[in-house]
Amino acid sequence: MPFIPHTEEDIQAMLASIGAKTIDDLFDEIPPALKGGSLKRVPPGLSEMEISRLMLERAEADGRYLSFIGAGAYEHHIPAAVWQITTRGEFYSSYTPYQAEASQGTLQLLYEYQTMMASLTGMDVSNASMYDGASALAEAALMAVRSHKSSRRILMPATVHPIYRSVVRAIVKNQGIDVVEIPYCKESGQTLPESLNAFDKEEFAALVIPQPNFFGVLEQVDALTDWAHSKNALAIGVVNPIALALLNPPGEWGAKGADVAVGEGQPLGIPLSSGGPYFGFMACKQALVRQMPGRIIGQTTDQDGKPGFVLTLQAREQHIRRSKATSNICTNQGLMVTAATIYMALTGPEGLRRIAAQSHANTLVLLEKLEALKGVKRIFNGSLFHETVISLPGPVDELLRTLKNQQILGGLSLKDFYPELGNAILVCATETKTPADLENYAGYLGKAIDKL
């Protein structure tokens, strides 16, 4: 909130109205032994002018970097209208719309969001957001186990984002669910369908299928989906929403389509913001809708026959059942969903296709320039979208640090996630990169390599 209007007189008037003398009286049920007392090491509050000056100095100290880091959070152009509309009071301060009669605007927007996401993913139903892409995948795994009933095992390719894999394990480990990892092909960077033969005689609730995968490589989604269905397992697609403007949607994978599609919604009009807040999306086939967590908005008619929108399929009490709930309520993510809906409405299908196509084209140009440098090579030969893994001829940290000194964030080091790849980094280019940006990156990296 940029401005808090309550004066001391306002505060005293409100306290008098409820019969309290001080704000501390509102917390008198807390035992004194649990109260921390005054914050002796916290300095007095600054004035608005001093805070503004401090924030400006901090922002300038951060600098303005040219970023080629992707890995799940992507820099895309956001039209000014997106957040101008999103931060209007009726959107900015809205809560979970339990009272339909007072929340028709929010409910209509969320319904339109669901319609857009169902169309983009090729699925029957979408919910109205999850916390983020990683926890959305974990919730999809829980859906699969609830639906399958006889198996509590999930097949997880090593090409899934390593943080997503970590989050899934953290969420399901205490519920008796086993996550089994599938190795990737060292040449293509894919999960090869034939590698699944090792699991033919085992039972699984679901197979996770990333598209594109963490390496930026496109997986053989049709074959993987059909294999999952042949084993009576659900196919869970983890997708980039921008890539879906060019690629087949999960609902059309294989003979029957994937059963659940999840992912990170940040590319749809959400700024990088040092890591959040973002939002996760989830869509599924109609047969699984009763297992889907999160808000679901439905369209109906009132007693006068006028159209209206309501929360549906879940009672409010469902949202407070903690680990027993098929629910994941994310009010703050609702604001991000608002921005994403406006972003998709403004760009439209053709706009999304152009963004995706230009991102792909920029990455191909960047890859060509980088491979022309001494000792730089692409590691995987699989088809890519807008990210790729390259091997550098020297210490990754040193080269990335040299680029950073030139205000360029050159990519993500993979030594902690995939040490077997050696001096490897994941690089990404979106539609925001100009020919000069690509040339500057390649030029500075080449100079850094020459100095090794």
N, C-alpha and C positions, 0 to 999 in steps of 0.2 A: 504494500500500500504506500503510495508516494506522499500522502498527507494524512495525518491523524488530527481531526478537528477538535477533540475534546479539551476544553480549558479546565482549570482547577475548579471553577464554579460549576461547570457541567458535571464533573466527577462527583462533587459534593451533593449536587441535586439528585443524581442517580442513586448515590448511597442512601440519602434521606428517604427516597421513594421506596427502597427495599428494607429500610430499617437497620442499616449498618452504619457504624461511625467511620470506619476506615476500610480500605481495600483488604488489609490483613485479616479483618473479621470474616471475610469470605472463605478463609482457609484455616479457621480455628480448629477444625477437626483433625488437623495434622499435629501429631505429638511434637512438643518442643524439641525433643532429642533428635528428630529427623529434619529439623529446619537448619539450613546452612548458615543463617545469619547474614550479615552484610558482606558484600563482595569487596574486600579490602584492597585487592590487587587490580580491580577494574577501575580505570580512571573515570572522572566525571564525563558526562555526555557532551559531545561537541555540538555546536550550533549547526543549522542547516548550511550556512555558507562554508563553514569549516569542513563539514562532511563532503560537500560538493567538490571543494578544492582537493581534499584527500583522495577521493575516488578518481578525479581527473588525473592526478599525479600517478596513481597506481595503474590506471589504464595506459598512460603514456609509457610507463616503465615496462609494461608487458610488450609493447611494440606491436607492429602489424606484420604478421608472418604470412608467407605464401605456403599453404599447407597441401601436401600430397599424402597425408595420412587419411586412410579410410577406416577399414577394420570395424565396420558396424556403425560408425557415425560419420555422416557425409556432408560436405559443404556444397549446398545448392543455392542458387539465387532464390530469394523469397520476395515476391512482389510486395511493395509497401502497403498495399491495401489489406494484405492478410492480417497483420497485427494491428492495423488501424481499426479494423472491424472486430477482431478478437478481443481487444481490450476495452470495448464498450462495456459500460457497467452491467448491462443485462446479461452479458456472457461472462465477464471477468469475475463476477461475484456470485455466480449461481452455484447451487449445491445439488447433490443427488436429487433428481426430480421425482421424489415420492408423491408429491401432491400434484397430480396431473392438471387440476384446474388452475394452478398457479404457475405452471411450468411448460406451457404449450410451445413457446419459442425454443427452449432448450430441447424438449423432446422431439420437435420437428427436425431440428438440426442433427440430432443424434440418429434419427431415423434415416435422414438423407446420407449421413456418414456410413451407416450400415449398408445402405443400398449401393453406395459407391464401392465400398470394400468388397462386398459380395460380387459385384460386377468385375472388379479388378482381379480378384482371386479365382473367379469362376466357380464359386461355392454357392450353396443354397442360402446360408444364414451367416450373418456377422454379428458379433456382440459390439458393445459400445465402449471398448478399450480394456486393456490390461495395464499392469504397472510398467512393464517394458518388454522388449523382445525376449530376453532371457527367461524371465518368469512366465511369459506366455508359453514358451516351449515346455517348461516344467508343468504348467497346468494342462497342456495338451497330453503330456505323458500320463498324468493322473486321470484324465478323461479316458485314455486308452485302456488303462488298467480297470477302471470302473466298468467300461463297456465290455471288455474281454472276459472278465470274471475268473477265468481259470489260469491266466498267466500274469505274473508280476515282474516281467522282464522287458526291457526296452533295448532295441538295437540302436546304437549311437555311432555314426561314422566319426573318425578322427578329423574329418574335414569340416565338421560343425565348429562354429566359433568356440575357441577354448573357454572363454568366459561363460558362454551359454552352457557348455557341458558342466562346468564347475557349479553353476547355479542349479542346474537340474539335479545334480547329485546331492547338493546341500538340502534341497527341498524334499526329495523323495527318500533319502537314505534311512530316515527314521520311520518310514511307512512300509518297510519290508520290500521295497522295489529295487531290483537289480538293474544297473545300467551296464550293458555289454558293449565295449568299443570295437569298431571295425577298422582295420588298418587301411591306408590309402595307397594307391599306386604311385610309386616313386617317379615314374615317367610322366604320366598324365596329370597327376594331382587329383584324380577322381577316386570315388568308391566304385570299384569294378563289380558289375553284377555277378561275375563268376566267383568273386571272393566270398559271396554269401553262401556258396555251396557248403562251406564248413559248418553252417548253422541249419542245414536242411532237416536234421532230425530233432531239432530243438523247437520249443514253443515260445513265441514272443507275443506280447500285446501290441507292439508297434515297431515300425522302422522309421527312423528320422531321416529325411532327405533334404539337404540344403541346396538351394538354387538361387544364385550361384553360391558355391561353397566359400569357406573362409579364405582360401587361396585366390578367390576371384574366378575359379574355373567352373564351367558349366558341367553338371552331373548328368548321367544317363537316366533321367528321371522316369521315363516310360518303363524301362526294364526294371528299375528298382521298385516302382509302384506295383507293377504286375507281380513281382516276386513276393512282396509283402502280402498282397491279396491271395496269392496261391497258398500262403502259409496261415491264412486266417488271421493276419495281423493288420492293424491300421497303418496307413501311410500318412505320416505327418510331414508336410512341407514347411521348410523354414525359408522364407523368401524375402527378397528386397522389393519393396513396392514399386520403385522406379523401374527396375529391370522388367517387371511384369508388363510394362508398356510395350516391350519388344518380344518377350518370351511367352511361350504357352503358359497359361495360368494353371495352378495346381489342380483345379477342377477338371482339367482336360488331360492330365498325365495318365499314360497307360490306357487300358481298356475301360476302366471305370472311374478314373480320376482319384486324386488323393482324398483322404477322409477329413483331414484337418489342415488348415493353413495358418501359420503364425509368422510373426516377424516384428521388426522394429519400425515404428511409424515415423521416426525422426526425419527421414529424407523428405517427408511431405510437409514442408513449410515450417519445420521446427529448427531454430538456430542451434548451433553446436553448444553454446552456453557452458563451456567448461565441463560438459558431461551430463547436463540435464536441467530441468526435468524433460524426459521424453515420454513416449507411450508405446505400449505393445498392442498389436492387433491380433484378432483371432476370428477365423471363419471356419465353418464346417458343413458337412452334409446334413440334410434334414433329419436323418435317422439318429444323429447324435445331439440334436439341439437340447434335449433334456439334461445332457451331461455337461453342457457348455457353461463355464463360469462367467461372471461379469454381468453388467447391465444388458438387457435385451429390450429394445423398444418396439412396440407393435402399433399398427394403425387400426383404428376402429371408427365407429360412428356413435354419436350421442343420441339421446332420446328424441331429438329433433331431426335426426338423420344427417347431422353435420359431421364432417370428418374430424377426427381428433387423434391424439397420440398418447400412449400410456406405457409404463413399465409392464412387462408381461412375463409369464412362465415361472417367475420366482416370487415368493412371498418376501416381504421386507425382513421377516425373521430369519430367512436363509442367510442374510448378510452378517449375522452375529454368531454363527455357529462355529467360528474359528476353523480348526482343521477338519471338521466334519462337513463343512459347507462346500457345495459346488459353486463357489462364489469368490470373486476377487474384485472388491470395490475400490475404485481409484478416482476419487473426486478431482484431485489436482490434474490427473491425466485427462480428465474431461475437457479442461481448457486447451490442452494440446490437441485433442480430437477436434475441437472447434476450429483451431487454426488449420488443421489438416483438411477439414471439410471445405473451408473457404479456399485453401490453396488448390485443391483438386477442382473446385468449381470454377476458379479463375483460369487455371491452365487448360482444363478440358482434356479429353483423350488425345487430341493431336498435339497439344502442348507437352503432355507427358512423354509422348513418343519422341518429340524433338529433343527434349531434355535427355532422355535415355540414349538416343542416337548420337548426340553430340558428346556425351560423356564417354561412350564407347569409342567414338572416333578419336577423341583427345588421348585416350589411354593407348590406342594403337600408335599414334604419332609419338607419344612419349616413349613407349617401349622401343620403337625404331631408333630414336635418338640415343637412348641409354645403351642399347645393344651395340651401338657403333663405338662406344667407349672401350678403352683397353681393359680387358678382364671382366667386363660386365656381361652376364648372360641370363636369359630367362630360364628358370628352373623347370617349369612344367609346360608340356606341349598341348594341354587340353584347351579347348575354346574358352574365351574369357568374356566378361562383360566390361567392367570399368576398374578392375583391380588385377594385379598380377604380382607374382613373387620373382624377384631377381636376386642373383648372387653377385656380391661385390668382391673385388680382388684384395681387399684389406679389411682391417678391423671395422666392424659395422659402427660401433659407438663413436670411434674417432671420425669417420666420414660423416655421420649424421651430425656430430657436433660442429664440424667445419661448415656444413650447410646451414646449420642453425645460426652460426655467426654471420651468415649472409641473409638472415631473415627468411630462410627456407626450411620448412619442416619436411624432410626428405622421405619419410615413410616410417613404418613400424618395424623395429627389430624383432625377429622371430626366434632369437636365441633362447629365450625363456620358455616359449610355447612349443617350439619344434627345434631343439638343439641339433637334431640329426641333419638339418638343412645347412648347417655351417653359417657362413657370413651372408645370411639371407635377410632381405627386407620385403615387406609388403607395401607396394606403392599404388596410389589411386589418383585418377584425374576425373573431374566432373566437368559439366558444361561451363563452370565458372572460370576455367583456365584458358588463357589466351595463347596464341602462338608464341608471344614473347615470354610468357610464364614458362612454357615448356622448354624454350630455348635457354632461358636463364638457369633452370634447374639442371639441364644436361651440361651446360657450360661450366657451372660452378662445381658440379660433381666431377667432371673431367679434370679440372684443375686440381681438385683435392686428390684424385687418384694419381695424377702425375707427381705429386709431392711425396707419395708414399715411399 
